[in-house]
Amino acid sequence: MAVLAALLLVVAACGDGGSEDTTTTAAAGTTTEGDTPGTEAPTTTGGEASGDPIVVGSTLPLTGFLSATGVIHQIAGQLYVDRLNEQGGLLGRPVEWNLIDDTSDGARIAELYEQLITQDGVDLIMGPYATPNILAAMPVAERHGYVLPQHTAVLAPALTYECQFPGWSIGPAPNEFIPNQLADVFDSLGDEVSTVALVTNEGGSTSFVSYGRPDVEEPSASTILPERGYEIVADVPYPIGNTEWGPIAVTLQEAQPDAVLVMGLGVEANGLIDAMEQLDYSPPMIFALFPAPGPLLGMGEAAEGLLSVSMFEPNEPILAELDPELQDVTEEFSARVQEADLPYSVFETQAAASWNAWSILAQGVEGAGSLDHQAICDYLHENGADLPFAGQVSFDPEQNNFWPSNQVIKQIQDGDWVVVWPEDRAAAELAGPNG
């Protein structure tokens, strides 16, 4: 993580959350220095930003069922933009963030990004939250030739626009990486886990991890786990925005799996755990793919031992290796979250992915020395980016710009998230079904 020090690009401005309101906020300054051999490091001018602002447009789910995660990206982005402006902005100009609440409504995404580009006339854009929403924004960005940094879409085969750049990567095949990583975790527990249940959100990367793409025969959790010796005793897909968890809980209680794998988003795992509690049923182990981290911790004992994926967790061994400036970022983020009276103030994987995406945007602009989108795209393809929470990465259009994954597995232990896998990167020992 020491490599990360050179960057400090900080997150951006927040809106007031009205579903039809567009909020423009001044953003923070950032310097970006790459270390790719044979290339010049991009630099900012330093000093005070001046001139007309550079406007970055995006949407986030500040209300609706995805808002628990959307607000993490809002606060992280606000912080990035504030610091960016403190350090001279981009190209010596101040940065403003034109942020619209998409109300967790995927049907509005294309329309809102069209509005940002053609009506609001933003200079740059940042992707929304959640894979289905990013997939909806991508054709708009491609049609208008805009670079699209994005923080949370990992469905690499579907993200074919060569000027989209991921801040979070599970490699070019997360449908293989995630189930194999889970199988490795279960293997380490001996014979404590032999049966699993798949509970899958039918949209975007969640469905992709469980089933692959509908028109392509390819490995996924539904095929890899049985090949690795884990019997799937229940397979329950559910629609995007589902709120009916009772029938799913009954199915799981009847199937009695050793591990329930919730391939979902936001607070969906919370809803299922609540429904299982109503039946006085608790599976030996639970895994949640892309949850909102705070609300799960708020469930107390009901979520103890739950597993999830992570890019970064501020556990003590990890923080000790983090550059002091980035440690300061994690502390300021926590202070802002506490001020907003949100349930979980820790700078973790969602905030890290957001920070990486803003870093990609800033490094691309400074490296190109221009707001010309093709020049920004070309610069990132030629030079990659030095990401604060992933290190130096390259963007290969042949891999849809996805880089080798640095994903780990975390677990709730004693009311906190800790990295438990792989063993050489763990901050705590993995707890199995029997503790």
N, C-alpha and C positions, 0 to 999 in steps of 0.2 A: 504493500500500500504506500510505501514511501515514494514510489514513482508519481503518486498522485499530486504531490505538493505543488507542482508548477501551475496548476490550473485555477483556481478559484473563480468559478463562474456561478453566480448565485441566482436563486430562483425569484420568481417574478410576482407581479402585482395581482391583487385579488379583486373580484367584483363583489357586489353586495348580495348576489344570489337570486335576484328576481328572474323569473323564467324568460321574460322578454327583454330584460335589461342588458345593455352592453356596457361594461365598465372598462375604462381605459386608465391604467395606472403607470406611473413612472417606474422604470426598472433599474436594476442595479448593475454596476459596472463589473466587467470581468476581463482578466487577461488570459490569453491562451498561448501556451508555448508547446509546440510539438518537438519530438526528438527523433523523428524518422531520419535515418541516415540519408545524406544527400539532398535534404530539403531545408528550406528556411523556416524557422519557427515563426508562426504568426504572432504579432504583437499588437497591443493596444497603444493608443497615444499616451495614456496616463493623464493625470491632471483632470481638470474639470471639463465635462462634456458640454458641448455648445452646438447651436444650430437647430435645425428642424429635427424633431424626434424620429427615430426609426420605430415603426409600429409593428409589433408581432401580434397576430390574431390567432385565437384558438377557442375551443369550447372545453368545458369540463362539466361533469354531473355534480353540481353544487346542491341540487335537490333530487329527490327520487331515490330509488333503491340502490343506486351506485354511489350515493353522495358520501358515505362513510370513507370511501377510498378517494373519491374526487377531491375532497377537501385537503387530503394529504398533498396531492399534486398542486393544489392551489397555493398552499402555504410554502411549499418547497419552491415553486416557481416564483412567488413573490420575493422570497429571500434571495433567490438567484439574481433577479432583475435589480433589486435594491443594491446588492453588492456590485453588480456589473456597472451601474451608474456611478457608484462611489469611486470606481477605478477608471472612469473615463468613458463609459458606454461602449458602443461599437463604432468603429471608424471615427472616433472622436465625437460622436453624437449621442445624445441621451436616448434611452430605449423606453418605450411604453408598451404595455401589454393590454391589448383589447380582448378581454375575456368574457365570453357569453356562457351563461348557464344553459346547458342542453337538456336539463331536467331528467337525465337518464333515459331519454327517448331517442333510440337509435334511428327512428324514422325521420328525425329532424336534422341529422348530422350533415348530409349533403347540402341541404338548403342553407344551413347556417354557414358552412364553409364557402359556399357560393356567395353568400352575402358579404362575408368578410373580405373576399377577394374583389368582387365586382362592384359592390356598393360602398363598403367602408374603405376600400383601397389600401389594405394593409400591405406593408413591405415584405413581411415574412410571415410564416405560419408555424405553429406547433401542433402536433397531433392531439386528438382527444384522448380520453381514457377508455380502455377496454377494446379488445380486438375487433368485435363487430363494428364499433364506431370508427375505429381507425380504417377498417376496410371500406367503410362508407365515405370517409373523407379522402381516401387515396385517389379515386378517379377524378375528383374535383381538382386536387393538386396537380395531377398529371395533365389534365386538360388545359390548365392555365400555366403549366410549366413551373410550378412552385416546388422548391425543395420541401420535403416533409420529414423533419425529425419526429420520432415518436417513441414513447417511453414504455409501452406495455404490450404491444402486439408481438407475439412470438410464433405465429403461424406462418413460418418462413415460406413455404411453397406458394401461398396465396398472395404474398406481398411482393408482387412482380415489378412494381414501378421502380426503376433504377435510381431514382432520386429520393426514395424514402430511406431513412437511416435509423436503425433501432438503437435505443439506449439500454435495452435489456435483451440479451440473447440467450436462448437455450439451444444454440446451434441451428443448423439448417434442418434438423429433424427432431423437434421436441417430442413428437409422437413416439419416437424410439428412446430418446434420452431419458425422459421422465419415468416411464414404466420400468426401464432397466435400472435406473438409480433407486427407485423404490424397491425393486426386487433385491438389489444388493443390500439395502437396509434390512429387509425381512430375512434374507439369508443369514445375516450376522446374528439374528436372534435364535438360530437353531430351528427347532420345530414348533416355536411358539405361534407362528403365523403360517397357516396352510390354506385357508379359504379367505376370499375377499369379495366385497360387493362394490360394483361401480354405480355411482349416482352422478349423472352427468347433465350439465347445462348444455342444451342442444345448439348453442351458438358459438361461433368463432373457435378460438384455440382450445377451449375446454372440450368441445366435441371432437376436435382433431386429435387431442391426446388420447381420448378413449377409443375412438373409432376410425381415425384417419379421415381422408376425404371421401365423400360419397361416391365419386366417380372414378376412384383410383384404388387398386388393390395395393395396400402398403401396411407395414407393421404398425401396431398401436397397442394400447394397454389391453384391449380385448383379445388380442392374439399373443402378445409377448408374455403377459403374466401366466397364462396356461403353459406356454412353452418353458417358462422358468419354474414350473411346478406348483403354481398357485391356482387353485380351482375358483372360478367365478361362480358363486352360488346365488347371486342376484345381480341383475343388470337393469338399471332404472334410469332412462333418460327423462328429462323434464324441460318444459319450455322456458325461454328467456322471461325473466320477471315473475317466475312462479312464486306463489305464496301458499300453496296447498301442500304442506309437508306431512300431514297426518297419514295419508295412504302410503307414502313412501316409508315412513317410520314403521308402519305395520308390516310391510313387505320385508324390511330388514330384520325386524324382531322374529319373524317366521323363519328367515333364512339363517340367522345366527352366524354371520361371518366373523372370522377372527379380526378382520380389518375392514372398515368402511372407507372407501376412497371417494371423497366428494370433489368431483371435477367441476368446481363452480367458482363464482365471483362474489366479492363483497361480503354481505352478511347472510348469504344463502346457507352456509354451514351452520350459522347460528340458528336459523329457522328450523333446520333439520334436527339439531341437538335439542332444541326446545320441544319439538314434537316427540322425540324419543323419550325425553324425560317424562312427558305426560303419560307414557306407557310404562314408566318405571323400568326402562330398558337402556342399557349403556353398552355399546360394543367394546371389546377389549382394546381396540386401537382405532383411531380416526385420522385420516389424512385429508387436508383441505388444500386445493391447488392454489387459487389466487384469492385468499380471503382478505377482508379488512382486518388488520392485526389487532387494533384496540378493542373492538367489540367482543372478539373471542376471549381476550384476557378478562374482560368484564364478566364473563360467564363463570369465573371461579373454578370450582372443583369439576364442573361439568365438562370443561375443556382441558383439564389437566392431562398432559401426555399427548395432546394433539400434535400432529406433524404437518409441516408445510414446506414450501420451497422458499429460497432466499438468495439474493445477490449479496446482501450486506446486513450484518447485525452488529450493533455497537457493544458486543460483549467485551469484557476487559482484555482478554488476550489480543483481540482484533484492534481495539482502540489503542492499545499500547504501541502498535506498529503504524498507526495512522499519523500522517503529517499534522503538526500542530494547527495549521490553518484550517484543515478539514475537521479536526476535532472541534475547533471553534464554530464551524458551520453546524455540526450536529448539536452543539449546545444552544446556539441561537435558534435553530429550528425548534428544539424542545421548549425553549422559553416562549416562542410565538404560539405554539400549540397550547401550552398551558394558559397563556393569556386569552386564547380563544375558547377556553374551557372545554376542550375536546378530551375524549376518554383516554387517549394513548399518545404520549408526547415523544416517543422515541423515534429517532431518525433511522429507519430501517429500509427494507428493500424497495418499497414503493417510492419513498423519497429519494433513494439512491438512483433509481431508474429515471426519475424526473430530472435530477441533477445532471445525469449523464446526457439526457436528450438536449437540455439547454446548453450543455457544454459543446455538443456536436454542432448546434446552430451557431454559437458564438465563434468557435474555431473555424467553421466553414466560411463565415463572413470575413473574419479577420484574415484568414489565409488567402482568400480570393481578393481581398482588398476592395470588395465591391458588393453591391446588393444584387448583382446579376445572378439569377438563379442557376443558370447553366455553369457559370464560373464557380459558384459555390459547390455545386454537385461534382464538377470535375476535380476541384481541389480535394474534396473528401475521398473520392475514389483514388486519387493519386497519392495522398498522404495519410489517409486514415485519421484517427483522432486519439488523443491521450485522455482517456476517460477517468475521472477521479475515483470511480468505484469499479473499474474493470482493468485499468492500465491501458497500454497502447494497443489499439485494435486497428484492423484494416477492414475495408469495405469492398468486397468482391461482388460485382454484379452477377457473376455466375452462381453465387450462393445467396442471391437476393440481399446482399450486404450484411448477412448475419455472420457473426464471429463465434469462435469456439466458446462454449459456455463456461462461466465460472460459478455456476449454480451449486448451492449447498442445500442440505435439509436442516430445518430448525424444528424445535419442539418446545411446547409449553412445559416448563418445569418450575414448580414453586411459584407459579403466577407470573413468569417472565419467559420471553422467547430466548432460547439459546441454540447455537449451532451444534449439531450432534453428528453430522455426516458430511463428507468423509472423515474418517478418524484422524487423519493428519491435519485437518483444518478445524476440528471440533473444539468447542469451548467447554463442553460437558459430555459425559457418557450418555449414550442412547438409553432411554428407559423403555423396556418392552412392556407387553400386556400385564405382566406380573410385577411391574415396578422395577 
